[in-house]
Amino acid sequence: MRRLLDREDVQKVIPNDMEFIWSAKTQLLGERGQEKRFFTLYPVKRNAELTGGVIVNAKWQIDPNYNRPIVTMEMNNEGAREWARITGANINKRIAIVLDNTVFSAPNVINKITGGHSQIEGMESESEARLLEIVLKAGALPAPVDIIEQRSVGPSLGEDSIRAGVTSSAIAIGLTVLFMAVYYRTGGAIADFALVFTVIFLLAVLAAFQGTLTMPGIAGIILTLAVAVDANVLIYERIREETAGGKTPRAAIDAGYSKAFTAIFDSNLTTLITGVILYQFGTGPVQGFALTLMIGIVVSLFSAIVITRVVFDMMVDRSGIAVNFG
């Protein structure tokens, strides 16, 4: 493309006050399954209409109305006057934000902007919004920025944190399994089986959605396991009460599940609503915690009510034995 633009016959038709600048990021284009990433070539005026020296402050944030990253920009009095003139003359046109001969953003002007306060939309991610904030602030510096040294830091600290989280999760699961087996005997063993199913199914769902296992995500998994065991405890205590009242094992199990279901469903529903709110309005680690919590709530509710009930029915109906709840 550069060789094409440098051709003499092409240079003759390009206006003297115009130049072509590449974009800083790529775009994914092409048919599905054959997409490729391309840089965008912007035709811009050779002399900038406005420099970064008029920018007083720039800050990225999440738009509360649409939950999307935006960048707000504030200019001084001189910049506000020029910005009103520039935006008023370029409605429905793009204005390129350039640093080091690279276009970092080219937002479309919707209307004339007065007062020097602007809002830039269209960022795909929070990292892109942060980068644009840095670019705008760098353009306001009186001297150019030169990279003296650049280093890449490995994720050793993160790996250590994940390893510690996995270890703590294994210990928590082991102690929970041991308590249930000792305290509720046969019923506890069935609950442990459902607990293992919950963990496997939860990890499978995360893998299907290509989720990343972070420390907040691990915390959500541990909390999910506690909720799953809590449901079994409510059911078993109900079954104990019914058994002490003289009911047969079959009748006691039926009554235990039916009477405990309302309390279990209400507690899980409120927790699920909380997870939805955290995922909707949270960012980063909070969303990771909320995602594992929501998936875990649904899986644990299924395992505590359906899987354990199926196992009990098989043991009582086919084998004709009583289930020991300690």
C-alpha positions as a Python dict, from the first residue, in 0.01 Angstrom:
ca = {
    (1, 'M'): (0, 0, 0),
    (2, 'R'): (287, 237, 79),
    (3, 'R'): (449, 163, -255),
    (4, 'L'): (119, 235, -427),
    (5, 'L'): (75, 567, -248),
    (6, 'D'): (435, 669, -329),
    (7, 'R'): (383, 628, -702),
    (8, 'E'): (421, 953, -893),
    (9, 'D'): (86, 929, -1071),
    (10, 'V'): (-92, 864, -739),
    (11, 'Q'): (84, 1153, -567),
    (12, 'K'): (-45, 1391, -834),
    (13, 'V'): (-409, 1325, -742),
    (14, 'I'): (-357, 1342, -365),
    (15, 'P'): (-421, 1695, -227),
    (16, 'N'): (-117, 1868, -81),
    (17, 'D'): (-283, 1910, 260),
    (18, 'M'): (-371, 1537, 292),
    (19, 'E'): (-176, 1237, 416),
    (20, 'F'): (-254, 873, 494),
    (21, 'I'): (-202, 728, 844),
    (22, 'W'): (-248, 369, 962),
    (23, 'S'): (-468, 273, 1256),
    (24, 'A'): (-318, 146, 1581),
    (25, 'K'): (-553, -153, 1608),
    (26, 'T'): (-674, -410, 1360),
    (27, 'Q'): (-1024, -510, 1252),
    (28, 'L'): (-1146, -865, 1187),
    (29, 'L'): (-1291, -883, 835),
    (30, 'G'): (-1390, -1153, 590),
    (31, 'E'): (-1631, -1442, 563),
    (32, 'R'): (-1701, -1657, 867),
    (33, 'G'): (-1426, -1911, 921),
    (34, 'Q'): (-1187, -1718, 694),
    (35, 'E'): (-1159, -1390, 882),
    (36, 'K'): (-833, -1197, 876),
    (37, 'R'): (-714, -894, 1066),
    (38, 'F'): (-653, -572, 874),
    (39, 'F'): (-521, -230, 964),
    (40, 'T'): (-728, 71, 858),
    (41, 'L'): (-574, 346, 644),
    (42, 'Y'): (-713, 691, 727),
    (43, 'P'): (-687, 996, 497),
    (44, 'V'): (-631, 1295, 727),
    (45, 'K'): (-528, 1657, 694),
    (46, 'R'): (-152, 1710, 707),
    (47, 'N'): (-181, 1992, 961),
    (48, 'A'): (-379, 1910, 1275),
    (49, 'E'): (-681, 2126, 1350),
    (50, 'L'): (-616, 2097, 1724),
    (51, 'T'): (-326, 1970, 1937),
    (52, 'G'): (-327, 1783, 2266),
    (53, 'G'): (-195, 2088, 2449),
    (54, 'V'): (-551, 2215, 2500),
    (55, 'I'): (-661, 1897, 2681),
    (56, 'V'): (-694, 1950, 3055),
    (57, 'N'): (-805, 1600, 3154),
    (58, 'A'): (-911, 1268, 3001),
    (59, 'K'): (-1064, 974, 3185),
    (60, 'W'): (-1215, 641, 3087),
    (61, 'Q'): (-1526, 506, 3264),
    (62, 'I'): (-1826, 281, 3216),
    (63, 'D'): (-2134, 445, 3070),
    (64, 'P'): (-2407, 383, 3333),
    (65, 'N'): (-2682, 392, 3070),
    (66, 'Y'): (-2543, 132, 2827),
    (67, 'N'): (-2273, -40, 3039),
    (68, 'R'): (-2008, 30, 2775),
    (69, 'P'): (-1661, 185, 2812),
    (70, 'I'): (-1633, 552, 2718),
    (71, 'V'): (-1368, 823, 2745),
    (72, 'T'): (-1452, 1174, 2866),
    (73, 'M'): (-1230, 1464, 2762),
    (74, 'E'): (-1205, 1817, 2903),
    (75, 'M'): (-1038, 2114, 2729),
    (76, 'N'): (-930, 2461, 2837),
    (77, 'N'): (-1108, 2777, 2721),
    (78, 'E'): (-904, 2815, 2405),
    (79, 'G'): (-949, 2450, 2312),
    (80, 'A'): (-1323, 2465, 2386),
    (81, 'R'): (-1370, 2752, 2138),
    (82, 'E'): (-1172, 2577, 1864),
    (83, 'W'): (-1339, 2242, 1938),
    (84, 'A'): (-1684, 2397, 1899),
    (85, 'R'): (-1580, 2540, 1560),
    (86, 'I'): (-1423, 2212, 1441),
    (87, 'T'): (-1708, 1986, 1550),
    (88, 'G'): (-1969, 2226, 1415),
    (89, 'A'): (-1806, 2216, 1073),
    (90, 'N'): (-1764, 1837, 1067),
    (91, 'I'): (-2097, 1692, 1179),
    (92, 'N'): (-2138, 1329, 1064),
    (93, 'K'): (-1767, 1318, 982),
    (94, 'R'): (-1479, 1148, 1161),
    (95, 'I'): (-1207, 1326, 1357),
    (96, 'A'): (-884, 1130, 1394),
    (97, 'I'): (-694, 1119, 1725),
    (98, 'V'): (-329, 1078, 1626),
    (99, 'L'): (-18, 1009, 1834),
    (100, 'D'): (325, 920, 1692),
    (101, 'N'): (183, 912, 1339),
    (102, 'T'): (-75, 646, 1433),
    (103, 'V'): (-454, 682, 1452),
    (104, 'F'): (-573, 548, 1788),
    (105, 'S'): (-936, 648, 1741),
    (106, 'A'): (-1154, 818, 1479),
    (107, 'P'): (-1489, 894, 1646),
    (108, 'N'): (-1780, 1026, 1443),
    (109, 'V'): (-1905, 1377, 1526),
    (110, 'I'): (-2277, 1360, 1613),
    (111, 'N'): (-2333, 1729, 1686),
    (112, 'K'): (-2154, 2050, 1771),
    (113, 'I'): (-1974, 2028, 2105),
    (114, 'T'): (-1956, 2340, 2318),
    (115, 'G'): (-1808, 2394, 2661),
    (116, 'G'): (-1502, 2177, 2602),
    (117, 'H'): (-1652, 1860, 2751),
    (118, 'S'): (-1662, 1565, 2510),
    (119, 'Q'): (-1749, 1197, 2529),
    (120, 'I'): (-1590, 938, 2300),
    (121, 'E'): (-1778, 613, 2242),
    (122, 'G'): (-1730, 301, 2032),
    (123, 'M'): (-1451, 128, 2229),
    (124, 'E'): (-1471, -250, 2218),
    (125, 'S'): (-1316, -313, 2561),
    (126, 'E'): (-1198, -146, 2879),
    (127, 'S'): (-833, -189, 2777),
    (128, 'E'): (-897, 8, 2457),
    (129, 'A'): (-1061, 286, 2659),
    (130, 'R'): (-765, 296, 2899),
    (131, 'L'): (-525, 318, 2605),
    (132, 'L'): (-717, 609, 2454),
    (133, 'E'): (-709, 788, 2790),
    (134, 'I'): (-331, 749, 2798),
    (135, 'V'): (-301, 872, 2439),
    (136, 'L'): (-505, 1185, 2511),
    (137, 'K'): (-306, 1260, 2825),
    (138, 'A'): (22, 1197, 2643),
    (139, 'G'): (-81, 1442, 2372),
    (140, 'A'): (-119, 1711, 2639),
    (141, 'L'): (244, 1678, 2750),
    (142, 'P'): (473, 1967, 2647),
    (143, 'A'): (750, 1727, 2542),
    (144, 'P'): (742, 1410, 2330),
    (145, 'V'): (740, 1071, 2501),
    (146, 'D'): (1026, 837, 2414),
    (147, 'I'): (1038, 471, 2515),
    (148, 'I'): (1372, 421, 2688),
    (149, 'E'): (1318, 63, 2802),
    (150, 'Q'): (1049, -198, 2757),
    (151, 'R'): (1016, -519, 2958),
    (152, 'S'): (777, -810, 2965),
    (153, 'V'): (685, -941, 3310),
    (154, 'G'): (583, -1304, 3341),
    (155, 'P'): (266, -1409, 3522),
    (156, 'S'): (452, -1575, 3810),
    (157, 'L'): (264, -1384, 4079),
    (158, 'G'): (-68, -1474, 3923),
    (159, 'E'): (33, -1839, 3893),
    (160, 'D'): (125, -1847, 4261),
    (161, 'S'): (-213, -1699, 4353),
    (162, 'I'): (-402, -1949, 4139),
    (163, 'R'): (-200, -2237, 4285),
    (164, 'A'): (-279, -2118, 4639),
    (165, 'G'): (-647, -2084, 4544),
    (166, 'V'): (-662, -2436, 4400),
    (167, 'T'): (-493, -2575, 4712),
    (168, 'S'): (-737, -2397, 4942),
    (169, 'S'): (-1028, -2520, 4729),
    (170, 'A'): (-907, -2880, 4753),
    (171, 'I'): (-875, -2851, 5131),
    (172, 'A'): (-1222, -2696, 5161),
    (173, 'I'): (-1379, -2969, 4946),
    (174, 'G'): (-1197, -3242, 5140),
    (175, 'L'): (-1311, -3114, 5479),
    (176, 'T'): (-1669, -3073, 5354),
    (177, 'V'): (-1676, -3425, 5213),
    (178, 'L'): (-1532, -3567, 5534),
    (179, 'F'): (-1783, -3386, 5755),
    (180, 'M'): (-2084, -3495, 5549),
    (181, 'A'): (-1970, -3859, 5540),
    (182, 'V'): (-1905, -3874, 5916),
    (183, 'Y'): (-2211, -3681, 6031),
    (184, 'Y'): (-2477, -3811, 5790),
    (185, 'R'): (-2329, -4155, 5709),
    (186, 'T'): (-2498, -4297, 5397),
    (187, 'G'): (-2684, -3976, 5325),
    (188, 'G'): (-2358, -3783, 5355),
    (189, 'A'): (-2189, -4016, 5107),
    (190, 'I'): (-2469, -3951, 4858),
    (191, 'A'): (-2433, -3576, 4914),
    (192, 'D'): (-2057, -3607, 4853),
    (193, 'F'): (-2129, -3782, 4523),
    (194, 'A'): (-2357, -3494, 4422),
    (195, 'L'): (-2088, -3248, 4534),
    (196, 'V'): (-1828, -3407, 4307),
    (197, 'F'): (-2079, -3393, 4020),
    (198, 'T'): (-2133, -3022, 4092),
    (199, 'V'): (-1761, -2947, 4068),
    (200, 'I'): (-1716, -3145, 3746),
    (201, 'F'): (-2022, -2995, 3578),
    (202, 'L'): (-1925, -2643, 3687),
    (203, 'L'): (-1576, -2676, 3541),
    (204, 'A'): (-1723, -2824, 3222),
    (205, 'V'): (-1954, -2525, 3177),
    (206, 'L'): (-1665, -2283, 3235),
    (207, 'A'): (-1455, -2470, 2977),
    (208, 'A'): (-1743, -2462, 2727),
    (209, 'F'): (-1768, -2084, 2761),
    (210, 'Q'): (-1385, -2055, 2758),
    (211, 'G'): (-1388, -1894, 3101),
    (212, 'T'): (-1064, -1810, 3280),
    (213, 'L'): (-1016, -1948, 3630),
    (214, 'T'): (-915, -1650, 3845),
    (215, 'M'): (-898, -1597, 4219),
    (216, 'P'): (-1248, -1441, 4235),
    (217, 'G'): (-1374, -1731, 4023),
    (218, 'I'): (-1225, -1981, 4267),
    (219, 'A'): (-1394, -1794, 4553),
    (220, 'G'): (-1724, -1827, 4368),
    (221, 'I'): (-1672, -2202, 4328),
    (222, 'I'): (-1600, -2248, 4700),
    (223, 'L'): (-1909, -2047, 4791),
    (224, 'T'): (-2112, -2261, 4550),
    (225, 'L'): (-1999, -2582, 4722),
    (226, 'A'): (-2101, -2441, 5059),
    (227, 'V'): (-2447, -2357, 4923),
    (228, 'A'): (-2478, -2707, 4770),
    (229, 'V'): (-2401, -2876, 5103),
    (230, 'D'): (-2636, -2638, 5283),
    (231, 'A'): (-2926, -2763, 5068),
    (232, 'N'): (-2847, -3125, 5157),
    (233, 'V'): (-2826, -3038, 5527),
    (234, 'L'): (-3176, -2887, 5517),
    (235, 'I'): (-3314, -3195, 5340),
    (236, 'Y'): (-3145, -3442, 5575),
    (237, 'E'): (-3258, -3265, 5891),
    (238, 'R'): (-3613, -3273, 5758),
    (239, 'I'): (-3581, -3645, 5686),
    (240, 'R'): (-3450, -3703, 6040),
    (241, 'E'): (-3753, -3526, 6185),
    (242, 'E'): (-3993, -3729, 5973),
    (243, 'T'): (-3816, -4055, 6060),
    (244, 'A'): (-3828, -3971, 6432),
    (245, 'G'): (-4203, -3917, 6390),
    (246, 'G'): (-4246, -4281, 6289),
    (247, 'K'): (-4270, -4254, 5910),
    (248, 'T'): (-4126, -4518, 5678),
    (249, 'P'): (-3799, -4440, 5495),
    (250, 'R'): (-3988, -4379, 5171),
    (251, 'A'): (-4240, -4144, 5329),
    (252, 'A'): (-3969, -3966, 5529),
    (253, 'I'): (-3762, -3900, 5215),
    (254, 'D'): (-4064, -3771, 5024),
    (255, 'A'): (-4165, -3541, 5308),
    (256, 'G'): (-3808, -3421, 5363),
    (257, 'Y'): (-3759, -3314, 5004),
    (258, 'S'): (-4101, -3155, 4965),
    (259, 'K'): (-4084, -2954, 5289),
    (260, 'A'): (-3724, -2839, 5239),
    (261, 'F'): (-3769, -2742, 4874),
    (262, 'T'): (-3928, -2401, 4942),
    (263, 'A'): (-3649, -2284, 5172),
    (264, 'I'): (-3379, -2415, 4936),
    (265, 'F'): (-3536, -2259, 4628),
    (266, 'D'): (-3586, -1918, 4794),
    (267, 'S'): (-3227, -1899, 4922),
    (268, 'N'): (-3080, -2004, 4588),
    (269, 'L'): (-3304, -1764, 4395),
    (270, 'T'): (-3198, -1464, 4603),
    (271, 'T'): (-2832, -1560, 4561),
    (272, 'L'): (-2882, -1600, 4185),
    (273, 'I'): (-3041, -1253, 4161),
    (274, 'T'): (-2743, -1109, 4349),
    (275, 'G'): (-2506, -1280, 4105),
    (276, 'V'): (-2694, -1135, 3806),
    (277, 'I'): (-2669, -784, 3952),
    (278, 'L'): (-2296, -826, 4021),
    (279, 'Y'): (-2233, -952, 3667),
    (280, 'Q'): (-2438, -674, 3507),
    (281, 'F'): (-2288, -380, 3694),
    (282, 'G'): (-1952, -519, 3803),
    (283, 'T'): (-1627, -525, 3607),
    (284, 'G'): (-1329, -757, 3579),
    (285, 'P'): (-1283, -974, 3888),
    (286, 'V'): (-1635, -903, 4013),
    (287, 'Q'): (-1783, -1043, 3691),
    (288, 'G'): (-1562, -1354, 3721),
    (289, 'F'): (-1691, -1416, 4073),
    (290, 'A'): (-2052, -1356, 3968),
    (291, 'L'): (-2025, -1588, 3666),
    (292, 'T'): (-1898, -1889, 3864),
    (293, 'L'): (-2151, -1814, 4139),
    (294, 'M'): (-2448, -1811, 3897),
    (295, 'I'): (-2341, -2129, 3720),
    (296, 'G'): (-2269, -2299, 4051),
    (297, 'I'): (-2608, -2205, 4196),
    (298, 'V'): (-2795, -2368, 3909),
    (299, 'V'): (-2574, -2680, 3908),
    (300, 'S'): (-2579, -2724, 4286),
    (301, 'L'): (-2957, -2683, 4299),
    (302, 'F'): (-2993, -2956, 4037),
    (303, 'S'): (-2751, -3192, 4210),
    (304, 'A'): (-2891, -3138, 4561),
    (305, 'I'): (-3256, -3190, 4463),
    (306, 'V'): (-3251, -3417, 4158),
    (307, 'I'): (-2937, -3633, 4173),
    (308, 'T'): (-2953, -3717, 4543),
    (309, 'R'): (-3326, -3785, 4516),
    (310, 'V'): (-3270, -4031, 4229),
    (311, 'V'): (-3005, -4215, 4431),
    (312, 'F'): (-3234, -4237, 4735),
    (313, 'D'): (-3521, -4368, 4525),
    (314, 'M'): (-3297, -4637, 4374),
    (315, 'M'): (-3171, -4747, 4715),
    (316, 'V'): (-3514, -4760, 4879),
    (317, 'D'): (-3725, -4897, 4592),
    (318, 'R'): (-3489, -5148, 4435),
    (319, 'S'): (-3290, -5260, 4738),
    (320, 'G'): (-3558, -5213, 5000),
    (321, 'I'): (-3307, -5082, 5255),
    (322, 'A'): (-3328, -4788, 5491),
    (323, 'V'): (-3087, -4499, 5438),
    (324, 'N'): (-2875, -4410, 5742),
    (325, 'F'): (-2863, -4034, 5818),
    (326, 'G'): (-2649, -4064, 6130),
}
